[in-house]
């Protein structure tokens, strides 16, 4: 890929994120900037502002989306966030990005973002993507390089690489910290654990099946 072609590919997601931020779901800012001061130790909705005299260009920069993430899990995908935790200058701006990389056959399992709508731009590969409405209707489509797809805020959604080559997307969110809640991990790997009798009755399975799923989803010990 030539430099100009690469530049065009990476420019596209930033254009739609710029437009996306016009309808940000986070509260509007009340000053030019409010760089997150994560060391302040004060609990607020967001982060307190860093003293503007100490703000630098580093507070608005992140290079972590340039290369594919390392995939070392059983589902075959990895997400790299570019949110307020990585870019303090995003505090109060109501926008963030992520890069998601998929191995051949890799899945970004069903999950939700409680604080944001998501829009993806396919960098490489082909994916089957979809979301489920509150009336239990599946909205799904196969997408390829250059395509865009939207997942409404709070709805369960997924992406699956059904190809034999790696795939990647850039995702935009209308929140500085959209949050991610994986359905399987939330129910079977929470702390404290969801009671077995809740899970057995919900999924109509026995306790042995619940234990088997919990063991597979349990965080790996280091």
C-alpha positions in Angstrom: 0.0 0.0 0.0 1.4 3.4 -1.0 1.8 6.2 1.6 -1.1 8.2 0.0 -3.4 5.2 0.0 -2.5 4.4 3.6 -3.2 8.0 4.6 -6.6 7.9 2.9 -7.5 4.7 4.8 -6.6 6.1 8.1 -8.2 9.5 7.4 -11.6 8.1 6.9 -12.4 7.0 10.4 -11.2 10.3 11.8 -13.7 12.1 9.5 -16.6 10.1 10.7 -15.6 10.5 14.3 -15.4 14.2 13.9 -19.0 14.2 12.6 -20.0 11.7 15.2 -18.8 14.0 18.0 -21.3 16.6 17.0 -24.0 14.5 18.7 -21.9 13.5 21.7 -23.7 11.7 24.5 -21.4 13.0 27.2 -22.2 16.4 28.9 -21.0 19.5 27.0 -17.8 21.1 28.1 -17.9 24.5 29.8 -14.4 25.6 28.8 -11.9 25.1 25.9 -10.4 22.0 27.5 -10.4 20.0 30.6 -7.4 17.6 30.5 -8.1 14.7 32.9 -6.2 14.8 36.1 -6.4 11.2 37.1 -4.1 11.6 40.0 -6.4 14.1 41.8 -8.1 11.5 43.9 -11.5 13.3 43.5 -14.6 11.3 42.4 -16.6 13.2 39.8 -18.7 12.3 36.7 -15.6 12.1 34.5 -12.3 13.5 35.7 -11.3 16.8 37.4 -9.3 19.2 35.2 -5.6 19.4 35.1 -4.1 22.9 35.7 -4.0 24.4 32.2 -0.5 25.7 32.9 0.6 22.0 33.0 -1.2 20.9 29.8 1.1 19.8 27.0 0.6 18.3 23.5 1.2 14.8 25.0 -2.2 15.1 26.7 -3.8 15.0 23.2 -1.7 12.4 21.5 -1.7 8.6 21.3 0.1 6.3 18.7 -1.3 3.0 19.9 -3.7 2.4 17.0 -1.1 2.3 14.3 -0.3 -1.4 14.5 -2.4 -4.5 15.0 -2.9 -5.6 18.6 -1.4 -8.9 19.9 -4.2 -11.6 20.0 -3.5 -14.1 22.8 -7.0 -15.3 23.8 -9.4 -18.1 22.9 -12.0 -15.8 21.1 -9.4 -14.5 18.6 -9.8 -10.8 18.8 -8.3 -7.9 20.7 -9.5 -4.3 21.2 -7.1 -1.4 21.8 -8.8 1.7 23.2 -8.0 5.3 22.5 -10.2 6.8 25.2 -9.7 9.3 28.1 -7.7 6.7 30.0 -5.1 6.8 27.2 -5.6 10.4 26.0 -6.3 12.7 29.0 -7.3 15.5 26.6 -10.5 13.7 25.7 -12.0 14.5 29.1 -15.3 16.3 28.5 -15.0 16.1 24.7 -17.5 13.2 24.3 -15.6 11.2 21.7 -13.1 8.3 21.6 -11.7 5.6 19.3 -10.7 1.9 19.4 -8.9 -0.5 17.1 -10.2 -4.1 17.0 -8.1 -6.8 15.4 -9.4 -10.3 14.5 -7.5 -13.5 13.8 -9.0 -15.7 11.0 -12.2 -17.0 12.5 -11.9 -14.5 15.4 -14.9 -13.2 17.3 -15.6 -10.0 19.3 -18.2 -11.7 21.5 -21.6 -10.3 22.2 -21.3 -7.2 24.3 -22.7 -3.7 25.0 -21.4 -0.2 25.4 -23.7 1.4 28.0 -22.5 5.0 27.4 -22.1 5.2 23.6 -23.2 4.4 20.1 -20.4 2.7 18.1 -19.6 3.2 14.5 -16.9 1.0 12.8 -14.8 1.5 9.7 -13.3 -1.7 8.2 -9.6 -1.3 7.6 -8.9 -4.8 6.4 -10.7 -8.1 5.9 -14.3 -9.1 5.9 -16.6 -9.5 8.9 -20.1 -10.6 9.8 -21.5 -8.0 12.2 -24.8 -7.5 13.9 -26.9 -6.2 16.8 -30.1 -7.3 18.6 -32.9 -4.9 19.2 -35.0 -4.8 22.4 -37.7 -6.6 20.4 -35.2 -9.4 19.8 -34.7 -8.7 16.1 -31.2 -9.4 14.7 -29.9 -6.7 12.4 -26.8 -8.1 10.6 -24.7 -7.7 7.6 -21.4 -8.8 6.0 -19.0 -5.9 5.7 -15.6 -5.6 3.9 -12.7 -3.2 3.7 -13.9 0.4 3.4 -17.4 -0.3 4.8 -19.1 1.4 7.7 -21.6 -0.1 10.2 -23.3 1.4 13.3 -24.2 -0.3 16.6 -26.8 1.7 18.6 -26.0 2.6 22.1 -26.6 0.0 24.7 -27.7 -2.8 22.3 -26.0 -6.2 22.3 -23.7 -6.6 19.3 -20.9 -8.6 17.9 -18.3 -8.9 15.1 -17.1 -12.2 13.6 -14.2 -12.7 11.1 -15.4 -15.6 9.0 -12.5 -15.2 6.5 -9.1 -17.0 6.3 -7.2 -13.7 6.7 -6.8 -11.3 9.6 -9.3 -8.4 9.8 -9.2 -5.0 11.5 -11.6 -2.1 12.2 -11.4 1.4 13.7 -14.4 2.1 16.0 -15.7 5.5 17.0 -17.7 6.3 20.1 -19.7 9.3 21.2 -18.3 9.1 24.7 -14.8 9.7 26.2 -15.2 6.3 28.0 -18.0 4.2 26.5 -17.5 1.2 28.7 -17.7 -2.4 27.5 -19.8 -5.2 29.1 -19.3 -8.6 27.7 -22.5 -10.7 28.1 -20.8 -14.1 28.8 -18.1 -12.7 31.2 -20.6 -10.5 33.0 -22.9 -13.4 33.8 -20.3 -16.2 34.4 -17.2 -14.4 35.6 -18.4 -11.6 37.8 -17.0 -11.0 41.4 -18.9 -11.9 43.5 -20.3 -14.6 41.3 -23.9 -14.5 40.0 -25.7 -17.3 42.0 -25.8 -20.7 40.2 -29.6 -20.9 40.7 -30.0 -17.7 38.7 -27.9 -19.0 35.9 -29.4 -22.4 35.8 -32.9 -21.1 35.6 -32.1 -18.3 33.1 -30.4 -20.7 30.7 -32.2 -23.8 31.5 -29.0 -25.8 32.2 -27.6 -27.7 35.1 -25.0 -26.7 37.7 -22.4 -28.8 36.0 -22.8 -26.8 32.8 -22.6 -23.6 34.7 -19.4 -24.7 36.4 -17.9 -25.7 33.1 -18.7 -22.3 31.5 -17.4 -20.5 34.6 -14.1 -22.4 34.4 -13.6 -21.5 30.8 -14.3 -17.8 31.3 -12.4 -17.4 34.6 -9.5 -14.9 34.4 -6.2 -16.6 33.7 -3.9 -16.7 36.7 -0.5 -15.1 36.1 
